[in-house]
Amino acid sequence: MATRTGLEAANAGQVKPRLTSGQVWHALAKASFAVVSYVTPAGEPRSSGVVYKAAGRRLYMTVAPGSWKARHVAAAGRVAVTVPVRRGGLLSLVAPIPPATISFHGAAIVHPAGSPQADALVKDLGSLVPKERRDRACVIEVLPEGAFLTYGLGVSLLKMLDPTAALARAPVTTEGGT
C-alpha cells in the first residue's frame, strides 16, 4: 500500500523537488537502454526495449523501417519512456537491488530511412547503429514533455525501500537550463 500512496503523492505533485532537470538529463546521458511504450492504431498498448542516445535534450533511437515501433510511433506521435538506471555497484552483484528509473512522456518524430534528417542523425549516433543497418535505419526522435518522474535517483539504496522518499519529480526543460 505504501507504493500506491507514494505514486499518488507523485501524481498529485506533492513530491518535494530534490532533483533538477539537469541532474536527470545527466543520468539519461549516461544510460543507453530504455523501454518505449506506444499505442497501436487499434488502441492496443505496446512496449519495446531500445538502445538510445541523449543529445540536445532529446532522445534518439534507431529502428527498422518496417518495425512496429516505426509504424505505430509514427502514427501516434506520442510515447512513454522508462529508463532503468543501474545502481548498487558491487553490492548489486550479490543483492537484489532494483534499478532506479526515470519515466516521462513526450512527442515522437520518426525520421524515415534515407531522409536527410535520418542520415545525419545516424551519423551522430555512431556505434549505436551497426554498420550494415546505417543506410536503412529509421530514427525516432523523442522530445520529453512535462515532468520526469524518477524512482531511486539521487537517494541512497536504503531510501529506495521507502517509495515516498524514493520518488521525485523534475521539470523537463529542453533548453540548456537546470
C-alpha atoms as an extended CHARMM CRD file, in Angstrom:
* protein
*
       178  EXT
         1         1  MET       CA              0.0000000000        0.0000000000        0.0000000000  PROA      1               0.0000000000
         2         2  ALA       CA              2.9420000000        2.3260000000        0.6020000000  PROA      2               0.0000000000
         3         3  THR       CA              3.8250000000        2.1830000000       -3.0880000000  PROA      3               0.0000000000
         4         4  ARG       CA              0.3620000000        3.3050000000       -4.0930000000  PROA      4               0.0000000000
         5         5  THR       CA              0.4560000000        6.1610000000       -1.5970000000  PROA      5               0.0000000000
         6         6  GLY       CA              3.8560000000        7.2570000000       -2.8970000000  PROA      6               0.0000000000
         7         7  LEU       CA              2.7000000000        7.1730000000       -6.5110000000  PROA      7               0.0000000000
         8         8  GLU       CA             -0.4670000000        9.0570000000       -5.6840000000  PROA      8               0.0000000000
         9         9  ALA       CA              1.6080000000       11.7370000000       -3.9840000000  PROA      9               0.0000000000
        10        10  ALA       CA              3.9070000000       11.9590000000       -7.0060000000  PROA      10              0.0000000000
        11        11  ASN       CA              0.9940000000       12.1820000000       -9.4010000000  PROA      11              0.0000000000
        12        12  ALA       CA             -0.5740000000       14.9090000000       -7.3030000000  PROA      12              0.0000000000
        13        13  GLY       CA              2.6450000000       16.9250000000       -7.4810000000  PROA      13              0.0000000000
        14        14  GLN       CA              3.2530000000       16.5810000000       -3.7420000000  PROA      14              0.0000000000
        15        15  VAL       CA              6.7330000000       15.1090000000       -4.0210000000  PROA      15              0.0000000000
        16        16  LYS       CA              9.2500000000       17.7140000000       -2.9460000000  PROA      16              0.0000000000
        17        17  PRO       CA             11.6590000000       18.6780000000       -5.7320000000  PROA      17              0.0000000000
        18        18  ARG       CA             15.0980000000       17.3520000000       -4.8640000000  PROA      18              0.0000000000
        19        19  LEU       CA             16.3710000000       16.7460000000       -8.3800000000  PROA      19              0.0000000000
        20        20  THR       CA             16.9750000000       19.2960000000      -11.0640000000  PROA      20              0.0000000000
        21        21  SER       CA             16.2430000000       18.7790000000      -14.7210000000  PROA      21              0.0000000000
        22        22  GLY       CA             19.9920000000       18.9260000000      -15.3380000000  PROA      22              0.0000000000
        23        23  GLN       CA             20.6290000000       16.0390000000      -12.9450000000  PROA      23              0.0000000000
        24        24  VAL       CA             18.0300000000       13.8960000000      -14.7000000000  PROA      24              0.0000000000
        25        25  TRP       CA             19.4110000000       14.7640000000      -18.1450000000  PROA      25              0.0000000000
        26        26  HSD       CA             22.8730000000       13.8130000000      -16.8830000000  PROA      26              0.0000000000
        27        27  ALA       CA             21.5700000000       10.3890000000      -15.7830000000  PROA      27              0.0000000000
        28        28  LEU       CA             19.7980000000        9.9610000000      -19.1410000000  PROA      28              0.0000000000
        29        29  ALA       CA             23.0340000000       10.7840000000      -20.9800000000  PROA      29              0.0000000000
        30        30  LYS       CA             24.9370000000        8.1260000000      -19.0100000000  PROA      30              0.0000000000
        31        31  ALA       CA             22.3570000000        5.3880000000      -19.6710000000  PROA      31              0.0000000000
        32        32  SER       CA             21.6730000000        3.8410000000      -23.0710000000  PROA      32              0.0000000000
        33        33  PHE       CA             18.7120000000        1.4360000000      -22.6710000000  PROA      33              0.0000000000
        34        34  ALA       CA             15.0460000000        2.3920000000      -22.4020000000  PROA      34              0.0000000000
        35        35  VAL       CA             11.6060000000        0.8730000000      -22.6690000000  PROA      35              0.0000000000
        36        36  VAL       CA              9.4490000000        2.8300000000      -25.1150000000  PROA      36              0.0000000000
        37        37  SER       CA              5.6800000000        2.4420000000      -24.8810000000  PROA      37              0.0000000000
        38        38  TYR       CA              3.1980000000        3.4270000000      -27.5360000000  PROA      38              0.0000000000
        39        39  VAL       CA             -0.3230000000        2.6660000000      -28.7030000000  PROA      39              0.0000000000
        40        40  THR       CA             -1.1830000000        0.8580000000      -31.9180000000  PROA      40              0.0000000000
        41        41  PRO       CA             -3.7290000000        2.3620000000      -34.3220000000  PROA      41              0.0000000000
        42        42  ALA       CA             -6.1910000000       -0.2130000000      -32.9020000000  PROA      42              0.0000000000
        43        43  GLY       CA             -5.6390000000        1.2530000000      -29.4220000000  PROA      43              0.0000000000
        44        44  GLU       CA             -3.5780000000       -1.6510000000      -28.0640000000  PROA      44              0.0000000000
        45        45  PRO       CA             -0.6510000000       -0.8120000000      -25.7860000000  PROA      45              0.0000000000
        46        46  ARG       CA              2.8350000000       -2.0000000000      -26.7380000000  PROA      46              0.0000000000
        47        47  SER       CA              6.3020000000       -1.5120000000      -25.3400000000  PROA      47              0.0000000000
        48        48  SER       CA              9.7490000000       -2.3420000000      -26.6550000000  PROA      48              0.0000000000
        49        49  GLY       CA             13.2840000000       -2.1590000000      -25.4220000000  PROA      49              0.0000000000
        50        50  VAL       CA             15.5750000000        0.1710000000      -27.3520000000  PROA      50              0.0000000000
        51        51  VAL       CA             19.1210000000        1.4610000000      -27.2420000000  PROA      51              0.0000000000
        52        52  TYR       CA             19.2050000000        5.2540000000      -27.3380000000  PROA      52              0.0000000000
        53        53  LYS       CA             21.4420000000        8.2800000000      -27.1650000000  PROA      53              0.0000000000
        54        54  ALA       CA             20.5650000000       11.5220000000      -25.3990000000  PROA      54              0.0000000000
        55        55  ALA       CA             21.6800000000       14.6480000000      -27.2440000000  PROA      55              0.0000000000
        56        56  GLY       CA             20.4200000000       18.1950000000      -27.3090000000  PROA      56              0.0000000000
        57        57  ARG       CA             17.7510000000       17.4660000000      -24.6630000000  PROA      57              0.0000000000
        58        58  ARG       CA             16.2040000000       14.7780000000      -26.8580000000  PROA      58              0.0000000000
        59        59  LEU       CA             16.4950000000       11.0000000000      -27.0640000000  PROA      59              0.0000000000
        60        60  TYR       CA             17.3220000000        9.2880000000      -30.3550000000  PROA      60              0.0000000000
        61        61  MET       CA             16.9280000000        5.6160000000      -31.2110000000  PROA      61              0.0000000000
        62        62  THR       CA             17.1540000000        3.7040000000      -34.4610000000  PROA      62              0.0000000000
        63        63  VAL       CA             14.6270000000        1.1170000000      -35.5870000000  PROA      63              0.0000000000
        64        64  ALA       CA             13.9670000000       -0.9580000000      -38.6780000000  PROA      64              0.0000000000
        65        65  PRO       CA             11.7440000000        0.8120000000      -41.2290000000  PROA      65              0.0000000000
        66        66  GLY       CA              9.0130000000       -1.8560000000      -41.2110000000  PROA      66              0.0000000000
        67        67  SER       CA              9.0310000000       -2.4560000000      -37.4520000000  PROA      67              0.0000000000
        68        68  TRP       CA              6.0340000000       -1.9710000000      -35.2050000000  PROA      68              0.0000000000
        69        69  LYS       CA              7.9250000000        0.8050000000      -33.4450000000  PROA      69              0.0000000000
        70        70  ALA       CA              8.4780000000        2.7360000000      -36.6630000000  PROA      70              0.0000000000
        71        71  ARG       CA              4.9000000000        2.3210000000      -37.8890000000  PROA      71              0.0000000000
        72        72  HSD       CA              2.9950000000        2.7730000000      -34.6340000000  PROA      72              0.0000000000
        73        73  VAL       CA              5.0920000000        5.5790000000      -33.1830000000  PROA      73              0.0000000000
        74        74  ALA       CA              4.8100000000        7.4720000000      -36.4710000000  PROA      74              0.0000000000
        75        75  ALA       CA              1.0190000000        7.0240000000      -36.4570000000  PROA      75              0.0000000000
        76        76  ALA       CA              0.5420000000        8.1900000000      -32.8590000000  PROA      76              0.0000000000
        77        77  GLY       CA              3.3720000000       10.7100000000      -32.4880000000  PROA      77              0.0000000000
        78        78  ARG       CA              3.3910000000       10.0810000000      -28.7250000000  PROA      78              0.0000000000
        79        79  VAL       CA              5.3900000000        7.7530000000      -26.4890000000  PROA      79              0.0000000000
        80        80  ALA       CA              6.0480000000        6.9970000000      -22.8450000000  PROA      80              0.0000000000
        81        81  VAL       CA              9.6220000000        6.1440000000      -21.9040000000  PROA      81              0.0000000000
        82        82  THR       CA             11.1540000000        4.4380000000      -18.8820000000  PROA      82              0.0000000000
        83        83  VAL       CA             14.9140000000        4.3490000000      -18.4570000000  PROA      83              0.0000000000
        84        84  PRO       CA             16.3650000000        1.9620000000      -15.8510000000  PROA      84              0.0000000000
        85        85  VAL       CA             19.4150000000        3.4350000000      -14.1130000000  PROA      85              0.0000000000
        86        86  ARG       CA             21.7510000000        0.8060000000      -12.7020000000  PROA      86              0.0000000000
        87        87  ARG       CA             22.5280000000        1.2050000000       -9.0170000000  PROA      87              0.0000000000
        88        88  GLY       CA             24.4790000000       -0.6070000000       -6.3490000000  PROA      88              0.0000000000
        89        89  GLY       CA             27.9340000000       -1.2100000000       -7.8210000000  PROA      89              0.0000000000
        90        90  LEU       CA             29.4280000000       -4.4190000000       -6.4610000000  PROA      90              0.0000000000
        91        91  LEU       CA             26.5750000000       -4.7990000000       -3.9870000000  PROA      91              0.0000000000
        92        92  SER       CA             24.1390000000       -5.2680000000       -6.8770000000  PROA      92              0.0000000000
        93        93  LEU       CA             26.0090000000       -8.4410000000       -7.8510000000  PROA      93              0.0000000000
        94        94  VAL       CA             25.0560000000      -10.1640000000       -4.5710000000  PROA      94              0.0000000000
        95        95  ALA       CA             21.8550000000       -8.3990000000       -3.5000000000  PROA      95              0.0000000000
        96        96  PRO       CA             18.6100000000       -7.9560000000       -5.4460000000  PROA      96              0.0000000000
        97        97  ILE       CA             18.8350000000       -4.1880000000       -5.9010000000  PROA      97              0.0000000000
        98        98  PRO       CA             16.3320000000       -2.8620000000       -8.4180000000  PROA      98              0.0000000000
        99        99  PRO       CA             17.4430000000       -0.1660000000      -10.8020000000  PROA      99              0.0000000000
       100       100  ALA       CA             16.3910000000        3.3960000000      -10.2790000000  PROA      100             0.0000000000
       101       101  THR       CA             14.0790000000        4.6370000000      -13.0390000000  PROA      101             0.0000000000
       102       102  ILE       CA             13.3360000000        7.7780000000      -14.9940000000  PROA      102             0.0000000000
       103       103  SER       CA              9.9180000000        7.9190000000      -16.6800000000  PROA      103             0.0000000000
       104       104  PHE       CA              8.3390000000       10.5480000000      -18.8870000000  PROA      104             0.0000000000
       105       105  HSD       CA              6.0720000000       11.0280000000      -21.8710000000  PROA      105             0.0000000000
       106       106  GLY       CA              6.7430000000       13.0250000000      -24.9780000000  PROA      106             0.0000000000
       107       107  ALA       CA              6.2870000000       13.8090000000      -28.6150000000  PROA      107             0.0000000000
       108       108  ALA       CA              7.9560000000       11.4440000000      -31.0630000000  PROA      108             0.0000000000
       109       109  ILE       CA              9.0070000000       12.0080000000      -34.6430000000  PROA      109             0.0000000000
       110       110  VAL       CA             10.0040000000        9.1240000000      -36.8990000000  PROA      110             0.0000000000
       111       111  HSD       CA             12.5810000000       10.1890000000      -39.4690000000  PROA      111             0.0000000000
       112       112  PRO       CA             12.2750000000        7.7550000000      -42.4120000000  PROA      112             0.0000000000
       113       113  ALA       CA             15.2940000000        5.7660000000      -43.5410000000  PROA      113             0.0000000000
       114       114  GLY       CA             17.2110000000        7.5670000000      -46.2480000000  PROA      114             0.0000000000
       115       115  SER       CA             15.8320000000       11.0080000000      -45.3570000000  PROA      115             0.0000000000
       116       116  PRO       CA             18.3890000000       13.7940000000      -44.8400000000  PROA      116             0.0000000000
       117       117  GLN       CA             17.3900000000       14.0220000000      -41.1420000000  PROA      117             0.0000000000
       118       118  ALA       CA             17.7650000000       10.2690000000      -40.5630000000  PROA      118             0.0000000000
       119       119  ASP       CA             21.0850000000       10.1260000000      -42.4080000000  PROA      119             0.0000000000
       120       120  ALA       CA             22.5370000000       12.9840000000      -40.3370000000  PROA      120             0.0000000000
       121       121  LEU       CA             21.2300000000       11.5310000000      -37.0720000000  PROA      121             0.0000000000
       122       122  VAL       CA             22.5120000000        8.0240000000      -37.8530000000  PROA      122             0.0000000000
       123       123  LYS       CA             25.9940000000        9.5150000000      -38.3210000000  PROA      123             0.0000000000
       124       124  ASP       CA             25.6910000000       11.2340000000      -34.9200000000  PROA      124             0.0000000000
       125       125  LEU       CA             24.5410000000        8.0070000000      -33.2580000000  PROA      125             0.0000000000
       126       126  GLY       CA             27.7140000000        6.2730000000      -34.4100000000  PROA      126             0.0000000000
       127       127  SER       CA             28.3010000000        2.9050000000      -32.7820000000  PROA      127             0.0000000000
       128       128  LEU       CA             24.6710000000        2.5520000000      -31.6530000000  PROA      128             0.0000000000
       129       129  VAL       CA             23.8010000000        1.5720000000      -35.2130000000  PROA      129             0.0000000000
       130       130  PRO       CA             25.5490000000       -1.4560000000      -36.7310000000  PROA      130             0.0000000000
       131       131  LYS       CA             27.3270000000       -0.5200000000      -39.9790000000  PROA      131             0.0000000000
       132       132  GLU       CA             25.1830000000       -2.8800000000      -42.0450000000  PROA      132             0.0000000000
       133       133  ARG       CA             21.9800000000       -1.0980000000      -40.8850000000  PROA      133             0.0000000000
       134       134  ARG       CA             23.0680000000        2.5390000000      -41.1440000000  PROA      134             0.0000000000
       135       135  ASP       CA             21.7260000000        3.1570000000      -44.6540000000  PROA      135             0.0000000000
       136       136  ARG       CA             18.2970000000        1.6880000000      -43.8670000000  PROA      136             0.0000000000
       137       137  ALA       CA             17.6110000000        2.7860000000      -40.2840000000  PROA      137             0.0000000000
       138       138  CYS       CA             14.6960000000        4.9580000000      -39.2160000000  PROA      138             0.0000000000
       139       139  VAL       CA             15.4480000000        7.3230000000      -36.3590000000  PROA      139             0.0000000000
       140       140  ILE       CA             12.8990000000        8.0280000000      -33.6470000000  PROA      140             0.0000000000
       141       141  GLU       CA             13.4170000000       11.4130000000      -32.0200000000  PROA      141             0.0000000000
       142       142  VAL       CA             11.7250000000       11.8300000000      -28.6340000000  PROA      142             0.0000000000
       143       143  LEU       CA             11.1650000000       15.2390000000      -27.0980000000  PROA      143             0.0000000000
       144       144  PRO       CA             10.2700000000       14.7620000000      -23.4010000000  PROA      144             0.0000000000
       145       145  GLU       CA              7.4210000000       16.8950000000      -22.0680000000  PROA      145             0.0000000000
       146       146  GLY       CA              6.0300000000       17.8990000000      -18.6910000000  PROA      146             0.0000000000
       147       147  ALA       CA              7.9910000000       16.3580000000      -15.8470000000  PROA      147             0.0000000000
       148       148  PHE       CA             10.3670000000       13.4980000000      -15.2780000000  PROA      148             0.0000000000
       149       149  LEU       CA              9.1030000000       11.0620000000      -12.6490000000  PROA      149             0.0000000000
       150       150  THR       CA             12.0250000000        9.3140000000      -11.0030000000  PROA      150             0.0000000000
       151       151  TYR       CA             12.3110000000        6.4750000000       -8.5400000000  PROA      151             0.0000000000
       152       152  GLY       CA             15.5270000000        5.9210000000       -6.6080000000  PROA      152             0.0000000000
       153       153  LEU       CA             17.5320000000        8.5830000000       -8.4010000000  PROA      153             0.0000000000
       154       154  GLY       CA             19.5840000000       10.7710000000       -6.0730000000  PROA      154             0.0000000000
       155       155  VAL       CA             18.7600000000        8.7570000000       -2.9360000000  PROA      155             0.0000000000
       156       156  SER       CA             20.6320000000        6.0900000000       -1.0100000000  PROA      156             0.0000000000
       157       157  LEU       CA             19.8890000000        2.4310000000       -1.6640000000  PROA      157             0.0000000000
       158       158  LEU       CA             18.2600000000        2.2560000000        1.7710000000  PROA      158             0.0000000000
       159       159  LYS       CA             15.9100000000        5.1380000000        0.8940000000  PROA      159             0.0000000000
       160       160  MET       CA             14.7190000000        3.1420000000       -2.1240000000  PROA      160             0.0000000000
       161       161  LEU       CA             12.8450000000        0.9340000000        0.3600000000  PROA      161             0.0000000000
       162       162  ASP       CA             10.5760000000        3.9040000000        1.1290000000  PROA      162             0.0000000000
       163       163  PRO       CA              8.5850000000        4.6930000000       -2.0330000000  PROA      163             0.0000000000
       164       164  THR       CA              7.6350000000        8.1540000000       -0.8260000000  PROA      164             0.0000000000
       165       165  ALA       CA             11.2770000000        9.0730000000       -0.1930000000  PROA      165             0.0000000000
       166       166  ALA       CA             12.4580000000        7.4110000000       -3.4160000000  PROA      166             0.0000000000
       167       167  LEU       CA             10.0250000000        9.2570000000       -5.7100000000  PROA      167             0.0000000000
       168       168  ALA       CA             10.8420000000       12.6220000000       -7.2100000000  PROA      168             0.0000000000
       169       169  ARG       CA              9.7350000000       14.9150000000       -9.9840000000  PROA      169             0.0000000000
       170       170  ALA       CA             11.8750000000       17.2550000000      -12.0100000000  PROA      170             0.0000000000
       171       171  PRO       CA             10.6030000000       19.5490000000      -14.7120000000  PROA      171             0.0000000000
       172       172  VAL       CA             11.5640000000       18.6590000000      -18.2490000000  PROA      172             0.0000000000
       173       173  THR       CA             13.4850000000       21.5130000000      -19.7460000000  PROA      173             0.0000000000
       174       174  THR       CA             14.5130000000       21.2600000000      -23.3510000000  PROA      174             0.0000000000
       175       175  GLU       CA             16.7560000000       24.2970000000      -23.1410000000  PROA      175             0.0000000000
       176       176  GLY       CA             20.1820000000       24.1830000000      -21.5460000000  PROA      176             0.0000000000
       177       177  GLY       CA             18.8050000000       25.1020000000      -18.0760000000  PROA      177             0.0000000000
       178       178  THR       CA             18.7250000000       23.0800000000      -14.8980000000  PROA      178             0.0000000000
